[in-house]
């Protein structure tokens, strides 16, 4: 069975779905698309079991690290979607506003995170995952 793509999403409690493996309600969701375009929806525990049973140790560590990074990036996206300039200035010691070309305002910085930084990092992690497409 070959995997085409693995995506991670974390949703709020009202938008949960069920795991295709165990049938439990899941909030942290792994969507696995196979080469034949069929999809599996797994929760964290079932996904970890599948990975543990079917990938070698080094590959499993790399895939798990990439998935953890995707989860962190998802959390970062959620944070930046609702973050205000006042909150940002209160909580940061690394003020990037005005330090980079094209980032002159908080809104520019927010757009950069949401439209450039996070998607770029997600694509890097997806590349890592795609190297290990054989389950």
Buried (B, 14 or more C-beta within 10 A) or exposed (E): EEBBBBBBBBEEEEEBBEBBBEEEEBBBBBBBBBEEEEEBBBBBBBBBBBBEEEBEEEBBEBBBEBBEBBBEBBEBBEEBEEBEEEEBEEEEEEEBBEEEEEBEEBEBBBBBBBEEBBEEBBEEBBEBBEEBBEB
